[in-house]
């Protein structure tokens, strides 16, 4: 009814904002220790969170290679053979990501944490008194301009 009165669809304008506010509110409740957050702190989800970037990197190549070599096509889930191969690719991707975390990512992170990230301090320069500079035997810029 209000959409016809104002001449535009209200949900198109307000809907994404409302959904975003709801999602952010849920995340803030979860992070602040609400009971709903307990299921998001399970060991399995934390483990997937640890390997998630590696899983993101390897899942497409593994699925593509398996589907290409075994079935001769692109990854799809249109028949039982493709569904089974996709599940195998999922298991293999999780295993590769876990091994990547254990033998590559974690050692590199530990290596990086051994370094100290501080700016190198430059030596302090002591200023000489003005009268000492004026009496120094070095020529001033004015003297150099006269010589040229």
C-alpha positions in Angstrom: 0.0 0.0 0.0 2.8 2.5 0.9 4.7 1.4 -2.2 1.8 2.6 -4.4 1.4 5.8 -2.5 5.1 6.9 -2.6 5.7 5.5 -6.1 8.6 3.2 -5.3 9.1 -0.1 -3.7 10.0 0.4 -0.1 11.8 -2.8 0.5 14.2 -2.0 -2.3 15.3 1.0 -0.3 15.0 0.0 3.3 15.3 -3.8 3.0 19.1 -4.2 2.6 19.6 -1.7 5.4 17.3 -3.6 7.7 18.9 -6.9 6.8 22.4 -5.4 7.4 21.3 -4.0 10.8 20.0 -7.4 11.8 23.2 -9.2 10.7 25.4 -6.7 12.5 23.2 -6.9 15.7 23.5 -10.7 15.6 27.2 -10.6 15.2 27.6 -8.1 18.1 25.4 -10.3 20.3 27.5 -13.3 19.4 30.8 -11.6 20.0 29.7 -10.1 23.3 29.0 -13.5 24.8 25.3 -14.2 24.2 24.1 -17.8 24.4 23.7 -18.0 20.7 27.4 -17.6 20.2 28.2 -20.8 22.0 27.5 -22.9 19.0 29.7 -20.7 16.9 32.7 -21.4 19.2 32.6 -25.2 18.7 35.9 -26.9 18.1 34.9 -28.0 14.6 34.0 -24.5 13.5 37.1 -23.1 15.0 39.2 -25.6 13.2 37.5 -24.7 9.9 38.1 -21.1 10.7 41.8 -21.9 11.1 42.1 -23.6 7.7 39.5 -21.4 5.9 41.9 -19.4 3.8 43.8 -22.4 2.6 40.5 -24.2 1.9 39.4 -21.1 -0.1 42.6 -21.3 -2.1 42.6 -25.0 -2.9 39.0 -26.1 -3.2 38.4 -24.9 -6.8 41.6 -26.3 -8.3 41.0 -29.6 -6.6 37.4 -29.9 -7.7 38.2 -28.8 -11.2 41.1 -31.2 -11.5 39.1 -34.2 -10.1 36.1 -33.5 -12.3 38.3 -33.0 -15.3 40.4 -36.1 -14.9 37.8 -38.5 -13.6 34.7 -37.4 -15.4 36.1 -35.4 -18.2 34.1 -32.3 -17.5 33.6 -29.2 -15.4 32.5 -29.5 -11.7 28.8 -30.0 -11.5 26.3 -31.8 -9.3 23.8 -33.0 -11.9 24.1 -36.8 -11.4 25.1 -39.1 -8.6 28.7 -39.6 -9.9 29.3 -35.9 -9.9 27.8 -35.5 -6.4 30.1 -38.3 -5.1 33.1 -36.8 -6.8 32.3 -33.4 -5.4 32.1 -34.9 -1.9 35.5 -36.6 -2.5 36.9 -33.2 -3.7 35.5 -31.6 -0.5 37.2 -34.1 1.7 40.5 -33.8 -0.2 40.3 -30.0 -0.1 39.9 -30.0 3.7 42.8 -32.5 4.0 45.1 -30.4 1.8 44.1 -27.2 3.6 44.8 -28.8 7.0 48.2 -30.0 5.8 48.9 -26.6 4.3 48.1 -25.0 7.7 50.3 -27.5 9.6 53.4 -27.6 7.4 53.3 -24.2 5.6 51.1 -21.5 7.1 51.7 -22.0 10.8 55.5 -22.3 10.6 55.6 -19.2 8.4 53.4 -17.3 10.9 55.6 -18.5 13.8 58.7 -17.4 11.9 57.2 -14.0 11.3 56.4 -13.6 15.0 60.0 -14.0 15.9 60.9 -10.8 14.1 60.6 -7.5 15.9 58.7 -4.8 14.0 60.2 -1.6 15.3 61.3 1.4 13.4 65.0 1.8 13.4 65.9 4.8 15.5 68.0 7.4 13.8 71.0 8.7 15.8 70.2 12.0 17.5 72.0 15.0 16.1 73.4 17.5 18.5 73.0 21.1 17.5 76.0 23.3 18.0 75.7 26.8 19.4 75.1 29.5 16.9 78.3 31.4 17.8 80.4 28.2 17.2 78.9 27.8 13.7 79.6 31.4 12.8 83.3 31.2 13.9 83.9 27.9 12.0 86.5 28.1 9.2 84.0 26.7 6.7 82.8 29.1 4.1 79.2 30.2 4.1 76.9 29.9 1.1 77.4 33.6 0.4 81.1 33.1 0.0 80.6 30.3 -2.4 78.3 32.4 -4.6 81.0 35.1 -4.8 83.6 32.6 -5.8 81.6 31.5 -8.8 
